[in-house]
Amino acid sequence: FEPAKTRRMLARFILPVQLFTVFKSGIDPSLLEYFSVMIPVVGVCSFAGKRIGGMFEPKDFKSTLYGLIVGLGGICIYNGISSI
């Protein structure tokens, strides 16, 4: 799939699942507090991501992104093993 189609497919899946989960578990004041903090953070990160993403060639960006994913996976594995 091309990137635009993949993003649309993920958005069509993830958003309904998240909404279903939120409404099934109920809305309480702590959830509203998290949303009020999350909305500005997501906005700033989206803006920064567009600016940073335009600074790299697609091939370099892909390599960097894969490196970050592998690095974060390594951190998660390390944290999972160290807590055993």
Secondary structure, 3 states (H helix, E strand, C coil): CCHHHHHHHHHHHHHHHHHHHHHHHCCCHHHHHHHHHHHHHHHHHHHHHHHHHCCCCHHHHHHHHHHHHHHHHHHHHHHHHHCC
